[in-house]
Amino acid sequence: MIRGASPAFEEGLLALIAEHADALTIEADREWTVERAKDFVRIATPAARTLLHDVLHGGGYRAAADLRDMGRDLAGPAISLTKTLTKGVVDGLWPSGMPAPVTADYGREKPQNKKVEGYRMAADLIPIFTAAVEG
């Protein structure tokens, strides 16, 4: 999908790409931008949006115990994030394989336990998603 282009421009560009396809390597852009983050917040399930806000308010990390103390249900945040990411792909907002902005942090003492100790956002994503939430 090419946004903002006329049909003639799009056809010409796609023809040029097809003509040089054997020499080109095309990779999907899987980087979060403020625009994509705004789309994520807009289409997020309520559970994903709440988790995102909680992690941002925690400076990029929220311990599962803190979330439980706040009355948050931890049964399905990862599923909610996945649903939102999938919806963004289906809606053409970002490519397949986009990394989740918030990830579960599992205990390291007993990895086989798979108990979530908290949720984390990469430091470089914090200003992007903060701008998206505030804007």
C-alpha positions as CSV (number, residue, x, y, z in Angstrom):
1,M,0.0,0.0,0.0
2,I,1.3,3.4,-0.9
3,R,-0.5,6.3,0.9
4,G,-0.9,9.7,-0.6
5,A,0.0,8.7,-4.1
6,S,-2.2,8.9,-7.2
7,P,-3.2,5.6,-8.9
8,A,-0.9,6.4,-11.9
9,F,2.1,7.1,-9.6
10,E,1.4,3.8,-7.7
11,E,1.2,1.8,-10.9
12,G,4.4,3.4,-12.3
13,L,6.3,2.7,-9.1
14,L,5.1,-0.9,-8.8
15,A,6.1,-1.4,-12.5
16,L,9.6,0.0,-11.8
17,I,10.0,-2.2,-8.8
18,A,8.9,-5.2,-10.8
19,E,11.4,-4.3,-13.5
20,H,14.3,-4.4,-11.0
21,A,12.9,-7.0,-8.7
22,D,15.9,-9.3,-9.2
23,A,18.3,-6.7,-7.9
24,L,16.2,-5.3,-5.0
25,T,15.8,-6.4,-1.5
26,I,12.7,-5.1,0.1
27,E,12.1,-5.3,3.8
28,A,9.1,-4.3,5.8
29,D,9.6,-1.4,8.2
30,R,8.9,-2.8,11.6
31,E,9.8,0.3,13.6
32,W,7.4,2.0,16.0
33,T,6.7,5.6,15.1
34,V,4.5,8.1,16.9
35,E,1.9,7.7,14.2
36,R,1.9,3.9,14.5
37,A,1.8,4.2,18.3
38,K,-1.2,6.5,18.0
39,D,-2.9,3.8,15.9
40,F,-2.0,1.2,18.4
41,V,-3.6,3.2,21.3
42,R,-6.7,3.9,19.1
43,I,-7.3,0.3,18.2
44,A,-6.0,-1.4,21.4
45,T,-8.3,-3.6,23.4
46,P,-9.2,-2.1,26.8
47,A,-6.8,-4.5,28.5
48,A,-3.9,-3.7,26.2
49,R,-4.5,0.0,26.6
50,T,-4.6,-0.2,30.4
51,L,-1.4,-2.3,30.5
52,L,0.3,0.2,28.1
53,H,-0.7,3.1,30.4
54,D,0.4,1.2,33.5
55,V,3.8,0.5,32.0
56,L,4.3,4.0,30.8
57,H,3.4,5.4,34.2
58,G,5.9,3.0,35.7
59,G,8.7,4.5,33.5
60,G,8.8,1.5,31.2
61,Y,8.3,-1.3,33.8
62,R,5.5,-2.5,36.1
63,A,5.9,-5.4,38.5
64,A,3.1,-7.9,38.3
65,A,2.7,-7.6,42.1
66,D,2.1,-3.8,41.7
67,L,-0.5,-4.4,39.0
68,R,-2.3,-7.0,41.1
69,D,-2.3,-4.5,44.0
70,M,-3.9,-2.0,41.6
71,G,-6.6,-4.5,40.9
72,R,-5.4,-5.3,37.4
73,D,-6.3,-8.7,35.9
74,L,-3.1,-10.3,34.7
75,A,-4.8,-13.3,33.1
76,G,-4.8,-11.9,29.5
77,P,-2.7,-8.9,28.9
78,A,-0.4,-10.7,26.5
79,I,-3.4,-12.0,24.5
80,S,-4.8,-8.4,24.4
81,L,-1.5,-7.1,23.0
82,T,-1.4,-9.9,20.4
83,K,-5.0,-9.1,19.3
84,T,-4.1,-5.5,18.9
85,L,-1.0,-6.2,16.9
86,T,-2.9,-8.6,14.7
87,K,-5.7,-6.0,14.1
88,G,-3.1,-3.5,13.1
89,V,-1.7,-5.9,10.5
90,V,-5.2,-6.7,9.2
91,D,-6.1,-3.0,9.0
92,G,-2.9,-2.2,7.1
93,L,-1.4,0.0,9.9
94,W,1.9,-1.9,10.1
95,P,3.5,-5.0,8.7
96,S,3.3,-8.5,10.0
97,G,6.0,-9.2,12.6
98,M,5.8,-5.9,14.3
99,P,7.3,-6.2,17.8
100,A,5.0,-5.9,20.8
101,P,5.5,-2.5,22.5
102,V,5.1,-4.2,25.9
103,T,6.5,-7.6,26.8
104,A,6.2,-9.9,29.7
105,D,9.2,-10.3,32.0
106,Y,9.4,-13.8,33.3
107,G,11.2,-14.9,36.5
108,R,14.8,-16.0,35.9
109,E,15.3,-18.2,38.9
110,K,12.9,-20.8,37.6
111,P,12.3,-20.2,33.8
112,Q,10.2,-23.4,33.6
113,N,7.8,-21.7,36.0
114,K,6.7,-19.1,33.4
115,K,5.3,-16.8,36.0
116,V,5.2,-13.2,34.9
117,E,7.1,-10.9,37.2
118,G,6.2,-7.8,35.3
119,Y,5.8,-6.0,32.0
120,R,8.4,-4.0,30.2
121,M,8.8,-1.5,27.4
122,A,12.1,-0.9,25.7
123,A,13.6,2.5,26.7
124,D,13.5,3.8,23.1
125,L,9.8,3.2,22.8
126,I,8.8,5.1,26.0
127,P,9.0,8.6,24.4
128,I,7.2,7.3,21.2
129,F,4.3,5.9,23.1
130,T,4.2,8.7,25.6
131,A,3.8,11.2,22.7
132,A,1.1,8.9,21.2
133,V,-0.9,8.8,24.5
134,E,-0.5,12.5,25.2
135,G,-1.1,13.6,21.6
